[in-house]
Amino acid sequence: MHLPKLMAGAVSALLTLPAYADVDWITGVWHNDLFAGTDGGGYTNGLYVSWFDLADTVPERYDVPFLVRPFEGWLLPDPYGELQVTEFTIGQAMLTPKDIEKPVPDPNDAPYAGLLQLRAAYTVIGDDVADALGITVGIVGPSSGADEVQRAVHKMVGATEPQGWDYQVKDEPVGQIERTRVWRFGPTPSEEPHADLLLVGSGTLGNLESAAGAAVILRYGTRLERSFGTAAQIVGRVSTPMAIDGGWSVYIGGGAEYVYNQIFVSGGGLRSGQSGDLRRDQYAGYIGASYAWERFSLTFSFVNNSNLDKNASARQRFGALKLGWKL
C-alpha cells in the first residue's frame, strides 16, 4: 500500500473520531537531527499532527477514544480533577544507519526503518497529578513512506542523500499501550513567574516498544499549573511540553528507562531484515522553552538520548519544533 492511501485513511479516521466533540487545539511537531547539527545514525526525523479536545470540570469520563476505551477502566483512576483531554495523533518517524552514503548498509549498523502511526490518548489532570493512557497502532516498513519523505527533506535542505533504503526493514503491523503519571511539586497557582518540579513515571507494552522509565523536569515560568499535564509525553517522541493559556516556561530535565524490545533496533517478533544489538538501559536529557499567546503556542526543545544499540550507531539526539493553534 502506498503512502498517500495510508495517509488519507489515517487523516480520515482522525477527522471522524472527534467529530462528536469540539477540537480545542491542533499541534504540529517536527523532530529532526539537523537541529542538533548531525545527519543520519539513529532516530533522524519525526513528523506529528495532533488534535486535542479539552473538558473542564465534568462529572464523568469525557469522550474517551475508542482505542483507549477497553483499557481505561482498569488503567486509569476514577474521573477526578479539573481537566480531561482527548488526543488523536498521526505521525511518521524514521531511523537510519550512521553512514547513509553506503549503498549497502553495514550489518552491524542500525537499520533503515520507517514508522507510520495513529495514536489515541486520554489524559485526566487533577490537583498536581496527571494520568495519561495512550494506544498506538501503525505499520513499520516501506508502507510507512519514510524513504520518500527523507529523500525529499534532504533534497530540500541540501543534506546528504540516503543510499540504502532498499535494505529497510520489511512491513510489519505494530501496536503499543502506554501509561504515564506526572506529579507536580510547586507553589499554589500564581500569575507571577515561579518554579516547579515534575516527576514522570511511564511504561509501554507492545511490539512497537516495551519499556519502563522515569524522568525529572525542572520548570520556570507562568501558569505552570495549567500546562504540567503536557509533560506526560516528554518521555516519548510524539510531543514536547508546551505552554498554554498565555503562559511561558523554560525547562531542563533528565530521565532513564529499561527497554525490553524496540521495533527499530531489535524487532518485535515478526519483522525480518537488518537489526541491531539493542541497548536496554537508556538515558536522556531534555531542555526547552515554550511561549503561548492567546491563540498560539510555540515550543523549541533539544533531546539528547543515549544510543539505542550497543554499537553506538543508533543515537537519539534531535531538536524539536512545535506549533500549537487554539481554535
C-alpha positions in Angstrom: 0.0 0.0 0.0 1.4 3.4 -0.9 1.9 6.3 1.5 -0.8 8.6 0.0 -3.5 5.9 0.6 -2.3 5.3 4.2 -2.1 9.0 5.0 -5.6 9.6 3.5 -7.1 6.8 5.6 -5.4 7.9 8.8 -6.4 11.5 8.3 -10.0 10.5 7.6 -10.0 8.4 10.8 -8.7 11.4 12.8 -11.3 13.7 11.4 -14.1 11.3 12.1 -13.2 10.2 15.6 -13.5 13.6 17.3 -16.5 14.7 15.2 -18.9 14.5 18.1 -16.8 16.9 20.2 -15.2 20.3 19.7 -11.5 20.4 18.8 -9.7 22.9 21.1 -6.1 22.6 20.0 -4.2 21.5 16.9 -0.5 21.0 17.1 2.3 20.1 14.7 5.7 18.8 15.8 8.8 18.3 13.7 11.8 16.4 15.1 15.0 16.4 13.2 18.7 15.6 13.9 19.7 18.5 11.7 18.5 20.8 14.5 21.3 19.1 16.6 23.9 19.5 13.9 24.0 15.9 12.8 22.7 13.9 9.8 22.0 10.2 10.0 22.7 7.5 12.5 19.6 6.7 14.7 16.3 8.5 15.2 16.7 11.1 12.4 13.2 12.6 11.7 9.7 12.6 13.1 6.5 14.5 11.9 3.4 14.5 14.1 0.0 16.3 13.9 -2.4 16.1 16.8 -6.0 17.1 17.6 -6.8 17.9 21.3 -10.2 18.2 22.9 -10.4 19.7 26.5 -13.2 19.5 29.0 -13.2 21.4 32.3 -14.9 20.1 35.4 -17.1 17.3 34.1 -18.6 14.7 36.4 -17.8 11.6 34.3 -15.3 10.4 31.7 -15.3 12.6 28.6 -15.2 11.3 25.0 -12.7 8.5 25.7 -11.2 7.5 22.3 -12.5 4.1 21.2 -8.9 2.7 21.0 -8.4 3.6 24.7 -11.9 2.6 26.0 -11.2 -1.1 26.5 -8.3 -0.3 28.9 -9.3 3.0 30.7 -11.5 1.3 33.3 -8.6 -0.6 34.9 -5.6 1.5 33.9 -6.9 5.0 34.9 -8.4 6.1 38.2 -12.0 7.3 38.5 -12.7 10.7 37.0 -11.3 13.5 39.1 -9.8 16.9 38.8 -10.2 20.0 36.7 -9.3 18.9 33.2 -9.7 16.0 30.9 -8.0 15.8 27.5 -8.7 13.6 24.4 -6.0 13.4 21.8 -5.6 11.9 18.3 -2.2 11.9 16.6 -1.0 10.9 13.2 2.8 10.7 12.8 5.8 9.3 10.9 9.2 8.5 12.3 12.4 7.1 10.8 15.7 5.5 11.8 18.8 5.3 9.7 22.4 3.9 9.9 25.2 6.2 10.9 26.7 6.2 7.4 23.8 6.9 5.0 26.1 7.2 1.9 26.7 3.5 1.7 24.5 1.8 -0.9 24.7 -1.4 1.2 24.4 -0.7 4.9 26.8 -2.1 7.4 25.1 -5.2 9.0 26.4 -4.0 12.4 24.9 -0.6 12.0 21.4 0.5 12.8 18.8 -0.5 10.1 16.8 1.8 7.8 13.3 1.8 9.2 10.2 3.9 8.9 7.0 4.1 11.0 3.6 5.4 10.2 1.4 5.6 13.3 -2.0 6.5 14.6 -2.2 7.3 18.4 -5.2 7.9 20.6 -4.7 9.1 24.2 -6.8 10.2 27.2 -5.4 12.4 30.0 -7.0 13.2 33.3 -5.5 16.2 35.2 -6.2 16.9 38.8 -4.5 19.0 41.5 -0.8 18.4 40.8 -1.3 14.9 39.4 -1.9 13.9 35.7 -2.7 10.4 34.4 -2.4 9.5 30.7 -3.3 6.4 28.8 -2.4 6.0 25.1 -2.8 3.4 22.4 -0.7 3.4 19.2 -1.3 1.4 16.1 0.6 1.6 12.8 3.0 -0.1 10.4 6.8 -0.2 10.1 8.4 -0.8 6.7 8.2 0.5 3.2 4.5 1.3 3.5 5.3 4.0 6.1 6.6 6.2 3.2 9.8 7.1 5.2 12.0 6.6 2.2 10.2 9.2 0.1 10.0 11.7 2.9 13.6 11.6 3.9 14.8 11.9 0.3 12.5 14.9 -0.2 13.6 16.6 3.0 17.3 16.0 2.4 17.0 17.4 -1.1 15.1 20.5 0.2 17.8 21.3 2.8 20.8 20.2 0.8 21.7 17.3 3.1 23.4 14.0 2.1 21.1 11.8 0.0 20.5 8.4 1.8 21.6 5.5 -0.3 20.5 2.3 1.5 16.7 2.5 1.8 16.4 -0.6 -0.4 17.6 -2.6 2.7 15.0 -1.1 5.1 13.1 -3.4 7.4 10.0 -5.1 5.9 6.4 -4.2 6.5 5.0 -5.3 9.9 1.9 -4.1 11.8 2.7 -2.6 15.2 0.9 -1.7 18.4 1.6 -0.3 21.8 -0.2 0.6 25.0 1.4 3.3 27.2 0.6 4.5 30.8 2.1 7.7 32.3 1.7 9.6 35.5 3.0 13.1 36.3 3.4 14.5 39.8 3.8 18.3 40.2 5.6 19.9 43.2 5.4 23.7 43.3 3.6 26.7 44.7 -0.1 27.4 44.5 -1.4 29.0 41.3 0.1 32.4 40.7 0.4 34.9 37.8 4.0 35.6 38.9 6.9 33.7 37.4 7.8 30.7 39.6 9.4 27.3 39.5 8.1 23.8 39.9 9.4 20.2 39.8 7.8 17.4 37.8 8.3 13.7 38.3 7.2 11.4 35.4 6.7 7.7 35.6 5.9 5.7 32.4 5.5 2.2 31.0 4.9 0.9 27.5 4.0 -2.6 26.3 3.8 -3.9 22.7 5.8 -4.9 19.7 6.5 -1.2 18.9 8.3 -0.9 22.2 8.1 -2.4 25.7 9.8 -0.2 28.4 9.6 1.3 31.9 11.1 4.6 32.9 11.1 7.8 34.9 12.0 11.4 34.4 12.6 14.6 36.4 11.8 18.0 35.0 12.5 21.4 36.5 10.5 24.3 35.0 10.3 28.1 35.5 7.6 30.3 34.1 4.0 31.4 34.4 0.7 29.4 34.6 2.7 26.2 35.1 -0.2 24.6 36.9 -2.2 24.7 33.7 0.4 23.1 31.4 2.1 20.4 33.6 -0.1 17.7 32.1 1.6 18.1 28.7 4.8 16.7 30.3 3.2 13.3 30.1 4.6 13.0 26.6 8.2 14.1 27.2 9.4 10.5 27.6 8.2 9.6 24.2 8.7 11.1 20.7 5.1 12.2 20.0 5.2 15.6 21.5 7.0 18.1 23.8 5.7 20.0 26.8 4.1 23.3 25.8 2.8 26.5 27.4 -0.9 27.2 27.2 -3.3 30.0 28.2 -0.9 32.8 27.7 1.9 31.4 29.9 5.5 30.7 29.2 8.2 28.3 30.5 11.7 27.1 30.2 12.6 23.6 31.4 15.5 21.2 31.9 15.3 17.6 32.9 16.6 14.0 32.6 15.3 10.5 32.5 16.2 6.8 32.5 14.4 3.7 31.3 14.8 0.0 30.8 13.9 -1.1 27.2 12.9 -4.8 26.7 12.2 -4.5 23.0 12.2 -1.8 20.4 10.9 -2.3 16.8 13.5 -0.3 15.0 16.6 -2.0 16.5 15.6 -5.4 17.9 12.3 -6.0 16.1 9.0 -7.0 17.7 8.9 -10.7 17.0 7.6 -10.7 13.4 9.7 -8.4 11.3 12.6 -9.6 9.2 15.7 -7.9 7.8 18.6 -6.0 9.3 18.5 -5.4 13.1 20.9 -4.1 15.7 22.0 -5.1 19.2 19.6 -3.3 21.5 20.9 -1.4 24.5 18.4 -1.9 27.2 19.5 0.8 29.6 18.6 4.2 28.2 19.3 7.7 29.5 18.0 11.1 28.2 18.4 14.8 28.8 15.9 17.5 27.9 16.0 21.2 27.6 13.5 23.6 26.0 11.4 26.8 26.1 7.8 27.5 25.3 5.7 30.6 24.9 1.9 30.9 24.5 0.0 33.8 23.0 -3.8 34.0 23.2 -4.3 31.6 20.3 -0.9 30.1 19.5 1.9 28.3 21.3 5.5 27.8 20.1 8.0 25.4 21.7 11.6 24.6 20.8 13.4 21.8 22.6 16.5 19.6 22.4 16.6 15.9 23.4 19.9 14.0 23.9 19.2 10.3 24.4 21.7 7.5 24.7 22.3 5.2 21.8 19.6 2.6 21.1 22.2 -0.1 20.1 25.4 -1.3 21.7 27.4 -0.4 18.6 26.6 3.3 19.2 25.2 3.7 15.7 21.6 4.5 16.7 21.7 7.6 18.7 18.7 9.7 19.6 19.8 13.3 19.6 17.5 15.7 17.9 15.8 19.1 18.1 12.0 19.6 18.2 9.9 22.4 16.9 6.2 22.5 18.0 3.5 24.9 16.9 0.1 24.8 18.6 -3.1 26.6 17.4 -6.0 27.2 19.8 -9.3 27.1 17.9 
